[in-house]
Amino acid sequence: MKRLLEGSIPPRAAALLRSAAADVPPRAAEEKVRLASVVSGARAASDARSRLTSAKWLGALSLVVAASAGVVGTGYFQARAAATSAPSPAAQETIDVMDLPTATAAAAPVRVRPPAAASAEPAAAARARASSGTPSLEDELAAVDQARAAFVGRNPALALARVDSYRRDFPAGRFMDEANALEIQALVALERRDEARNKAARFLAEHPDSPYAQRVRSAVGFEK
Amino acid sequence: MRSLEQVVSPLGLGQAEKSTAIMSRSVNDGASARLERLIQEHYEFVWRSARRLGVRSADLDDVVQEVFVVAARRVDEITHELGFLFRACMHAASHSRRSVKRRREVVDDQRLEHEIDRRANPEQDAETAEARAQLQAILEEMPEEMRVVFVLFELEQFTMSEIAETLSVPAGTVASRLRRAREAFFARAADRE
């Protein structure tokens, strides 16, 4: 069937139909950037929920493995753990979890270590430390969520402040890519374009394949 | 009330498998990239659709956001992108209209329309702005089932079968709604000459 505008219709009707082409949103560029953050938040939240559920199971499993390895007491793993001079056994434990691939976790560099390295330590000690205030994945996720929420809530200044405190609290943060992308978007929203472009250029040079690369490019108007 | 999941499911693949944490990274990145592209390419379509479905200008951003949040949750199931987005838009728009009614806000719609027209495109000439406002008024007078067919076919260049799929109605129904919508459009366009 032909559209009305392809046939012959009264001029007034044609003018009305053609006027629809002028129906364009007023702040499209700004809203697209904001929406990209909103939906990435929606996806991150559902990914994180499933990740945390699995993380709990994996955690339980690794404690069982830890217990048995502790009994056997293999010198190899202890030597290996010392040789890699890992930041802390607690960090290794969470790395197991973070090696699970997800969009948000993609920001974290994949560090391959023998999973059993963490198990050089008796399970009880690991469990005790886990509950002793070491920042958890939940804490870190909450921090980056707050920064995103500020940006989505059209408060870029607060988003910047929260990105700063995220960096301070989690210097080796696993969501650093997302924090960097949020910072760039917030700078654009605050009209601090030069800073945003400099940071974007650095970000894209260092992480050309980041899942946030496209968002950073659109925020500052770089062509792919 | 039907849930949004039920409403949009005919365009998806039915009940999606529950995503698991073991989902491969490339699949997940693909979904994020697709979402970003959906926003980049179809934001304007969703915005126009929401407006033509009668969402007030004050609620447009919220409705558009809701549509993309739904798309984010179900991105792996989307087959016909515009159809999916339009359907989600119909649902979000009707929800928005109902909540406006509940709030019993007194709104000067004409003033809002005037504002949105000026804001939207300052360089747009007065004649086009007036035609656009009239088209919007004509659309708002049509019953929704006729209006959506008219908008999708005449303004958004959907095919008849895409409309049938989007609305989950037989092609013959789409054709008869379009015929009635065109009659209403011509009658009202003539009234306003």
Interface residues (C-beta under 8 A of the other chain):
Chain A: M1 R3 L4 L5 I9 P10 R12 A13 A15 L16 L17 R18 S19 A20 A22 D23 V24 P25 P26 A28 E31 K32 L35 A36 V38 V39 S40 A42 R43 S46 D47 S50 R51 T53 S54 A55 L100 P101 T102 A103 A105 A106 P211 Q214 R215 S218
Chain B: K18 S19 T20 A21 I22 M23 S24 R25 N28 D29 A31 S32 A33 L35 E36 I39 Q40 Y43 E44 W47 R48 R51 R52 L60 D61 V64 Q65 F68 V69 A71 A72 R73 V75 I116 R119 A120 N121 Q124 E127 T128 A129 A131 R132 Q134 L135 I138 F153 E154 L155 Q157 M160 A175 L178 R182 F185 F186 A189 A190 R192 E193
